[in-house]
Amino acid sequence: MQYLGAECPVSAETGPRQREWRPQIYRKCTDTTWLFLFFLFWTGLMFLMGYSVVAGAAGRLLFGYDSFGNVCGKKNSPIEGAPLSGQDMTLKKHVFFMNSCNLDIKDMKLGSIVLCVSSCPEEQLNTLEEIQLFANINGSFLCVYSLSSFNYTQSLNAGSLCPKLPVPPSKSFPLFNRCIPQTPECYSLFASVLINDVDALHRILSGIMSGRDTILGLCVFALALSLVLMFTFRFLTTLLVHICIALVILGLLFVCGVLWWLYYDYTNDLSIELDTERENMECLLGFATISTVITVVLLILIFILRKRIELTIELFQVMNKALRSIPFLLFQPLWTVALLLFFWVLWVAVLLSLGTAGTAHVGEDGQVEYKPLSGIRYMWWYHLVGLIWTSEFILACQQMTVAGAVVTCYFNRNKSDPPDRPVLSSLSTLFCYHQGTVVKGSFLITVVRIPRTILLYIYNSLKEKHSAWSRCVFRCCFCCSCCLDKCLRHLNQNAYITTAINGTDFCTSAEDAFKLLSKNSSHLTSVNCFGDFIIFLGKVLVVCFTVFGGLMAFNYNRVLQVWVIPLLLVAFFAYLVAHCFLSVFETVLDALFLCFAVDLETNDGSSEKPYFMDQEFLSFLKRISKLKNVRAQRSKTVLQEEGTELQPIVR
């Protein structure tokens, strides 16, 4: 970059241009067609939500139910044709299997009668008299509801209406509130039949529900850590940067070590005959491999870029000066996180309802079976698209809001008198004019993520049939989709900033930003990239410590739980929360540099066309330009010296 001032590179065009950079002069509604499409999509999503709530019964999944259609722990409505349905099970919160040692499933139907009981028998019961005594003492009736406890020892039908003797000791476990037999032979048979025959969706949902308290605590921890890190970046110093980098390195190494240790522990565990244990072990191997690769790559990058720390500190100080004129910008992510949390809770509630959507069918023996509605379970793909698109839309709204506030303050001639309420002004501009642009940008990210999700689904479904060649192809496709996702995010952010400046639609803004940044890429890229890298390390720090806490918490409750999926959800939430808070700095950096490029394009530093940038920013850019020129001159000198040394040898 040349010396800034009269020598700043400005456009030499004298003829008319198709579009001029006109910061905040003209506004119009952009990409309204995409806003209408998003409205139609959400209309379908609302219909799906309403239908799943009406047709589904999340309570059956959360609390468990008996063979007669009663949900345990709730007051039930009667089902036509089922005389033992419609009972008040408020005090009977546990699910008991009358034949837990000899379970079998035929034609998707459980062979044993299931009852709701107030407590599980913790000691073995060998006779009907002991079952009767247990009912009288604990109020927990282990025979079919139609048989009174007084008749346990007198009825001729007691053999078919009461549990098969002996009744093994059992313990309540938060997987559908089931009474799990504790004797080794019964436990292995019970788990191998019941747990392994439950489909993947129910195993995942049960893992989420059984670990819900841990998940909530880890999410709060990630939120608190993100807040601390955001305010740390606000007052960044050289010491804090070194501490942050050291914590990232330690966190990465520690998480990798713990993952590999847990995988080794699982390979020597005798309970891996369960599908849940095998899935946990396989996912741990995947996590350990991926985390090791990420750790190696990040350590190499940190080593290569270690000499640019001082320049990064200056960059953050310039950025923090810009943030001083918009102090409420740091609190904007709180609204984003609140909206995301509300939407995710709603999404999970609908997912639970989708997983249990079914109609009751009464058999000849009065038992009730719930059969899934045809086609309803496949609608979770539509639900998944809604999760990705809406989440990306909310995050994009934050980017547009931050960009608009920075643009408003940058293109203000009187730096001592900043604009009033720039964040609220940016929000009003977004909702009045540019929601369609945000919808279009978030849809592009969704389009890239959906094929990646489908690839993962196919890979997991056919993982036993994969050859080495197919695994290589899958990994290449997955890496390409990740790279495309990263490029699109950068493109979207620049498009949002350009829309905030010029008020143009998404495609026009993306094209203008690309052309302008290509012209000034030598001035901006090297500085901006390392600043983004430091912010990315902050996100990695939040994810590392949250995942470590999750590993320690879930590992103590590994039995009968697919806890890898909840851990993955926690890691996803931690990254999104960290992204919500720390992406404010990314957006501010990108907005400042794009505004700088527009400033160079439209002004020349003269008294007639002075720059909008302040003197501190101008001085910082001059120092960058001087360092770049020194490095270029040094490289040129080295090349000339090498040419001089070689010249006498070649004749």
N, C-alpha and C positions, 0 to 999 in steps of 0.2 A: 504494500500500500504506500502510495506517495505521501509526502508531507501534507497534512490536512491544513486547509486554509485556502489560499488562492489556487493552490495546485491540486485540490481534491478532484478526483475523477467524476465528472458530471457528463450528462448526455450531450453529445455534440450534434444531435439532430436539429436541423433548422426547419424541416418540413413538418407537416401535420402528423400527429400520432393518432392511432385508433383510440387509445385510452390514455388519459393522463392520470398520474397519481394525484388525487385530490383528497387529502386527509380530512375526513369528517365534514365534507361539504354537502354531499348528496346521499340520501337514503331512499331505498325502496324495498318492498318485500321480495325476498329471494327464495328460489326453489320451492314455490308454493305447492307444486305437484307432489313433491316428496312428503311435504307435511300432510297432505290429504291421504297419501298412501299409508303413512304412519298411523293416522287416525283410523283408517279402515282395518289395519292390522290389530290395533288395540281394541277395536270393536269385537273382532274375532276372539281376542284374548280374554275379554270380559265375558263373552259367551261361554268360553271354555271354563273360566273360573266359576261362573254361576252353575254350570251343568255339573262340574266335578263336585262342588259343595253339596248339591242336591242329591246326586247319584252316589257319591262316595260316602264313606264312613271311616274317617281317620281314627275314631275312637276304637274301632276293632283292631287296628294295627297298634295303637299306642297302649291299650289296656288289655287286649286279649279278649277272646269270647269263647263260650262253651258250645257244645254240640246242638243246642236248642235255640241258637240265635241270640242269646243274652250276652251283652257286653259286660265284662267284669268291672265292678267299681262304679256302675251307673244304674239309674232307674230306666228300665227298658219298656218299649211298647210291644204289645202282643203281635205275633205274626199269624196270619190266618192258616189254620191247619196244623199248627204246632202248639199242643196244649201246655207244654212246659216253658213256652216263651213268655215274654212280657213280665218277668219277675224283677223285683227290686234287689239289685246286687250291690247296693251302695257300700255295704260292709264286707262284701266278698270280692276282694281285689286281686286274688291270685288264681292262676289257671292250673288245674290239676288233671293229670292224665291217669285214668283208672288202670291202664295197662302199660305203664311207662317202660317196663323192661322188655316188652315184646311189641314195640310199635311197628306198624307196617302201613304203607301207603299204596292203595290200589285205585287206579283210574282217578288220580288226583284227589282221593278221599282218604282221610285218616281212619284207620281201623279201630282205634281206641275211642271210647267215650270221653269227652272232655267236660269238666265241671268248673264252676266258679266256687272257690272256697275262701274262708276268712283267713286261714293260715295253713302252711304246708307242714306235714308231719315230719318233725326233725329226728324222730327215732323210728326204728323199724317196728311195724305192726304185724304180728304173726297170726292173729285170730280175729274173728268178727267181734268177739267181746272187747278186744283192745281197740278196734275201730269205733265201737259204740262208746267206750270210755273216753276216747279221744274227742268224739263229738260232744259228749256231755260236759267235759272239762273246758275245751277250747271253743266250743260253738262252731266247729268246722266240720261240716257233714261231707263225708267222702263217698257216699252212695248217691245214686240218682235221686233227684229231688222228690219224685213221687213216693219214695219209700221213707217212712218216718224212722227216726233213729231208734224208737222203741221196738221196731220190728226188724232191726238188723240181724238179730240172732234167732228170730222166730219165722220169718218169711221163707217160703220155699224157693222164691226167686232171688234170694239174696246173693246167690252165686253169680248171677248175670247182672244184677243191679249194683253190686258193690265191687271194689277193686279186687284184682286177682292177688291172692295171698302168696307169699308175704308182701306187704307194702314196704318198699325200700324207703329209707330216710331221704328226705329231699330238702332243698333250700331254694328260696325264692331268688330269682335272678332277673335283672331289669330288661331281659329280652322277651317282650310281650308279657311280662310279669309271670313267667312260667315257673312251676315248681320243678326244679332240676334234680333228678335222682343223684345221690352222692356215692353209692357203691360203684366201684370201678367198672364191673361188667354191665350194669344197667346204664351208667353214664355214657359209655362208649356206644352202646346200641342206640340209646335215646338220641345222642347228638348226631351220629352218622345218618340216621333216618330222618329225623325232624329238621335238623339244621341244613344238611346237605340237599334235601329235597325242596327247601324253600327257595324261590327264584331269587336272582341277583338283586332285583329292585327291592324286594322286601328285606333282604339281608343288609343292603346299604341303608335303607330307612331305619331298620332296627338299630344298626350301629350308630346312626346319627342321634336317635332318640335316647339310647342308653348312655351316650356320652354327652348329652346336651348341656349339662352343668359345666363340664370341662371345656366344651367348645365355647360356651358363653364367656367363661373366665379368660380363655386364651384370646378371644376377640377383644375383650376389654383391655387386656395387657398390650395387644398390638396397637390399639387406639392410643393408649397412654404413651407408649414408646414412640409412636409417630409424632405425637404432640411435642414431646421432649426434644426429639430430633429436629423438628421444624424450627423451634425457637433457638436451638443450638446453631442451626444454619443462619439464623437471623443475626447472630453475634459471632460469626465465624472468625477464628484466628488461626495462626499457623499451628499452635499447640493442639487446638481442637481437631484440626484436619488430621494431624498425625495420630491422635487418640482414636478418631473415627476409623481410620485405615487399619490401625492395629486391632481394634475390636472386630472389624470385618474379617481380617485374616484369622484371628483366633476363633471367631464364631464359625467360619467355614470349615476350618480344620476340625473343630470340636464336633460339629454336626456330622461331618463325614465319618469321623471315628466312631461316633455313637451308632450311626446307621449300619456300618459294617459289623460292629460288635453285636447289635441286635439281630442282624441276619445270621451271624454265626450261632447266636443263642437259639434262634428258631430252628436251624438245621439240626440241632442236637435235642430238640424238644420232642417228647414222645407223642404229643397230641396233634401232630401235623396230619393225621389221617382225616381231620375235619377240613371241609372246603374253606371255612373261614380262616383257619390257620395257614393253609396253603396259599390262599390269596394274600394274606398279610405278608407271608414270607416272600412271595414273588414280587409284590409291590415294594417291599423293603429293598430287594435286590435292585429293582429299577431306580428307586430313590437314591440308593447309595452310589450307583454308577453315574447317574445324572449329576448328583451333587459333587462327585469327584471330578468330573469333566469341567463343571462350572468353576470349581475351586482352582483347578490348574490354569484355566484360561484367565480368570481374574487375577491370580497371582502374577502371571506373566505380564498382563496389562499394567498392573500396579508397579511392577519393576521397571517397565519401559517408560512409563509416564511420571516417574517419581520426581524428575527434575523440574516439572512445571507447577509444583505446588505453590510457590511464591506468586506466580502470575495468576493462579486461580484465586488466591486470597484477595488480590487487588480486584479481580473481577467480581467477587462476591461483595466486596465493600462498595463498589460502584452500584451493584444491583440493590444492596440494602439502602443506599441513599435514595434510590428511586422508590423503594418500598416505604420510606419514611413519610413520603407525601401521600401514601395510600395505606395507612396503618390497618384499616379494617379488612384489607385484602387477605391477611393471614387467618382471619376468622371465617372466611368464605368456605373453606373445605368442611367446616363443621356442618353446614347446611347440606353439602353434598353427601357426607357420610350419613347424616340423618335420613336423607331421602333414599340412599342405597339400602340402609338397614331396614327401613319400612318396606321397601319393595322386595327385598330378599326374604323377609319374614312372610310376607304375603305369598311369594312364589313357593316357598317351602310348604306352607299350609295347603296350597292348591296341589302341590306334588303329592303330599300325603293323601289327599282326597282322591287324586287320580289313581294312586296305587291300590286303593281299596274300593274303587267304583265297581259295584256288582249288585245282582239281584238275588233275593232269597228264594231257594227252592226247597220245599219240604218233602222229605222222603216218606216211605210207607211206615217206617218206625217212629215217625214224629221228629226225627233229627233234621236240622236245617243246614243246608250247604249254600255258600255264597259263590255264584259263578260270575266271573268277570264279564262285563259288557263287551260285546264284539266291537273291536276297533277303538275302544276308548283308550286303551293303554298305548296305542301307537300315537295318540295325540300329544304325548309328552315331548315329541320332537318339536311340535309347534310351540309348546311351552318352553322348551330349551332355547329356541330362536328368540322368544320374547325376553328371556333372561339376558341373553348376550346383547341384543339390540337395545333394550331399555337401559341396561347398565352402561353401555357405551354412550348412549344419548345423554345420560345424566353427567358422565365424566366430560363429554364434549361441551355441555352447557357451562361447566366450570371453566374449561379452557377459553371459551369465547368470552365469558364474563371477565376473567383475569386479563385477557388480551385487550378487551375494550377499555378497561380501567387504565392499563399502562399506556395505550395509545392516546387516551384523553389527556393524561398528564404529560406525555412526551411532546405532543404538538400543542403545547401551551407556551406562548411567548414569555409570559410573566412567571418565571419559576418561583418567585417569592410569594405569589398568590395562586396556589394550586386550585383546581376546579372543585366546586362543592359536590360532595357525595358522588365521586366517580364510579364507585361500585354499583350503587343503585341506578345511576344513569346507564351504565353498561348493561345491567340486567333488563332495564326497560327497553333498551334498544334491541337486545336479543329477542325478547318475547314479542315485540311489536313488528320486527322486520326479518329476523334471521333464524327462526326456528327450523325452517325448511333446510337451510344450509347445514345446520347441525345434524338433522335427521339423515341427510344424504351422506355426510362424512361418517357417521356412526354405522350406517348400513354397509358401507364399504368394508369396515373392520369386521362386521358380522359375516359378510360373504366370505371373507378369508378364514374366519374361525370355524364356520360350519363344516367345510370339507375336512379340516383338521380333526374335528370331533368325530366325523364319520369314519375317517381313517383309523382313529383310535378304537372306535367301536368294532370295526371289521377286524382289526388286528387282535383285539382281545377275544373276539368270537372264534377266530380261526387260529389262535396262537399255537395249538398243538399240531396244526398241519403246515406251519410255515417252514420253508426251506431257508438256507442261508442267503440265497439270492433275493427272495421275497422280503426278508428282514432288511436287507441292505436298501432295496428299493423303497420300502416304507420309511426308513430313517431319512433317506435323501428327500423324499416328498415332504416329510414332516419338517426338516430343516429349511427347505425352500419356503414352505408356508410361514414359518417363523420369521424368516428374513423379509418376506413380502409384507407381513403384518407390521414389522418394525418400520419399513420404508413408508407404508401407508399412514402410519401414525404421525411420522414426521411431516409428510405431505399434508395431512389433515390439519395439523397444528399451524403450519404456515398459511394454509388456506383460510383458517379461522381468523388469524391475525390480519391478513390482507382484507378479508371481509369487514373486520372492525375498522380498518383504515379507509377503504374505498367504498364499502357498501355494495360490492359486486357479488354475483352468485358463486357457488362452490367451484365449478370448473374454471370460470374466468379468474377467480382469485388464485387457485392453484397454479394456473399457467403464468399469471403475472408474478407470483412469488418465486416460482422456479426460474424464470428468466432473470429477475433482478438478483436473486442470490447467486445464480451462476456467474453473473457479471462481477459480483463482489465476493466470490467464494474464497479467493486467496486471502482476503482481509479478515474473514469472519470464522471460517470453518475450524481452524486449529484451536482457536481460543474457546469457541462455544462447545466443541466436542469434549474437552477435558472438564469443563464445568458441568456438563450433563453427566459425565462419567462419575464425578464425585457425588452428584445427587443420586445416581443409580446405586452407588455403594451404600448410601444411606438406606435405600429401599431394601437392599440385600441384608443389611444389618438388622432391620426390623423382622424380616422373614426368618433369618437364621435363629434369632433368640426366641421367636414365637414357636418355630418348629421344634427347637430343642425342648422348650417347656411342654409342648404337646407329646413329644417322644417319651419324656419322663412320666407324664400323667397317664397316657394311654397304655403304656407298657405294663403298668401295674394292674390293668383290667383287660387283659388280652383275650380271655377265654370267651368263646361263643360270640365274638364281636368282630365285625369287619371294621377295625378302627383305623385302617389306612385311609379309607375314604373320608371319614371325619377329619383326619390329619391333613389330607389334601385340601379339604374345604377351608380349614383354618389357615393353611399356607396361602391359599388363594385370597381369602379375606384380608390377611395381613399385608399381602402385596398391594391389594387394591386400596386399603386404607392408607398405607405408606405412599402409594402413588397419588391419592387424593391430596394429601398434605404437601408432599415434597414436589409434586408436579407444578405447584404454584411457582416455585423458583425456576423450573424448566421453562414454563410459559413466559415468565417475566424476562428471562435471558433471551429466548427466541424473539419475543416481541421487541425488546430493546435493539437487538441487532437488525431486525427487519425494518424497524423505524429509522435506524441509522442509515440503512441502505436507501430508503425512500428519501431521507434528508439529503443525502449526497446526490440523488437523482433529480431533486427539485430545487436545490439551493446550491450556491457556490461559496458561501462564507463572506460575501461582500456586504456592504451596508444596505444595498437594495434587496439582497436575498440572503439574510443571515441564517445560520444554522439554528435548528431548534434545540440541539443537544447542549447540555451545560458544559462548563469548562472542565470539570473533573472527568467526565466521560470523554471529552475531546483529548485531554492529556493522556488518559489511559490508552486510547487508540493510537496516539502518536508514539507512545512507548512500545506498543506492540509492533507498529510499523518499523520503528528503529531496530528492534531486536530481529525482526524478520530480514531487514536489509543487511544487518551485520552477519547473520547466518548465511545468507545468500552470497555475500562477498567472501566469507571464509571458505565456503564450498568452491567458489570460483577460483580462489587462490590455490587451494589444494590441487584442483584439477590442472591448473597451469604448471604447478611445481612437478606434478607427476609427468606431464607432457615434456617438460624440460629434461627430466632425468632419463626418459626413454629415448629422447631424440638422438644422442650420440650412438646408441646401440643399433638402431635401425638405419641402415645405409642404402 
